[in-house]
Amino acid sequence: IDFENLYADLYGRYAVAPLAPDTHHYAQFGHLTDYSAIVYTYEWSQSIALDLFTEFERNGIRDRATAMRYRQQVLAPGGSRPAQQLIETFLGRPWTLDAYRRRLAE
C-alpha cells in the first residue's frame, strides 16, 4: 500500500489546509501530542464531576439544599476563583480520585 498517496488523498478530502510538501504525515504520532491531551482533560473533568456527585449521592439526588449549595458555591462564582477552591468549598474537603476509581471498577 502506498501510504503516502493514500493519506494525502484522504487528508485532502477533509482538511482545511493542504499538507506541507515533502513530509510524511502518515508516520507522525499526533495522537501523543493532540488527542492525548483531550482525553486526559476529559478524564480529569470526569473524575472531578464524579467526586462532586458524591455529595448528591450522600444527600439524595434531588436534595434541594445540596443543589442550591452546588449552585451557590460552584456555578455562581464560576471563573472568579480557582476551580480547586470551588470544589473544595462544595465538598468540604480536597477532591479525591476515590469516586473515579469506584466507577472504573464497575
C-alpha positions in Angstrom: 0.0 0.0 0.0 1.3 3.4 -0.9 0.6 5.1 2.5 1.8 8.5 1.4 -0.6 8.8 -1.5 -3.5 7.2 0.4 -3.0 9.6 3.3 -2.7 12.6 1.0 -5.9 11.6 -0.8 -7.9 11.1 2.4 -6.4 14.2 4.1 -7.2 16.3 1.1 -10.8 15.4 1.2 -11.4 16.8 4.7 -8.6 19.1 5.6 -8.9 22.9 5.7 -5.2 23.4 4.9 -3.0 21.5 2.5 -0.3 19.1 3.6 3.2 20.5 3.7 5.3 19.2 0.8 7.9 16.6 1.3 6.6 15.5 4.7 5.3 12.1 5.8 2.3 13.0 7.9 1.0 9.4 8.0 4.1 8.4 10.0 3.7 11.1 12.8 2.4 10.4 16.3 -0.1 13.2 16.6 -2.2 11.2 19.0 0.6 11.6 21.5 0.5 15.4 21.4 -3.0 16.4 20.5 -5.6 13.7 21.2 -4.0 12.5 24.4 -4.4 16.0 25.9 -8.1 15.9 25.1 -8.6 12.5 26.6 -6.6 13.5 29.7 -8.7 16.6 30.1 -11.9 14.7 29.7 -10.9 12.0 32.2 -9.8 14.7 34.7 -13.1 16.5 34.3 -15.0 13.3 34.8 -13.1 12.4 38.0 -14.0 15.8 39.4 -17.6 15.5 38.4 -17.9 12.1 40.0 -16.4 13.4 43.2 -18.8 16.3 43.2 -21.7 13.9 42.6 -20.8 12.0 45.8 -22.5 14.9 47.7 -25.7 14.3 45.8 -25.5 10.5 46.4 -24.9 11.1 50.1 -27.7 13.7 50.5 -30.1 12.4 47.8 -30.0 13.1 44.1 -33.0 15.5 44.4 -32.0 17.2 47.6 -32.7 20.9 47.1 -30.2 22.1 49.8 -27.4 20.2 48.1 -28.4 21.5 44.7 -28.6 25.1 46.0 -25.2 24.7 47.7 -23.7 23.5 44.4 -25.3 26.4 42.6 -24.0 29.0 45.1 -20.6 27.5 45.7 -19.6 26.2 42.3 -21.7 27.6 39.5 -22.3 31.2 40.7 -18.7 32.1 41.4 -17.7 30.5 38.1 -14.2 31.7 37.0 -13.9 34.3 39.7 -11.9 31.8 41.8 -9.8 28.8 41.0 -11.8 25.6 40.3 -9.9 23.7 43.0 -11.1 26.2 45.6 -14.7 26.0 44.4 -14.6 22.2 44.5 -13.1 22.1 48.0 -15.7 24.6 49.3 -18.5 22.5 48.0 -17.1 19.1 49.2 -15.8 20.4 52.4 -12.5 18.6 51.6 -10.0 18.3 48.8 -11.3 16.3 45.9 -10.0 12.8 45.5 -10.0 10.1 42.9 -12.0 7.7 45.0 -15.3 8.1 43.1 -13.5 7.8 39.8 -11.7 4.6 40.9 -15.0 3.2 42.0 -16.5 3.9 38.6 -13.6 2.3 36.8 -14.0 -0.8 39.0 -17.7 -1.2 38.0 
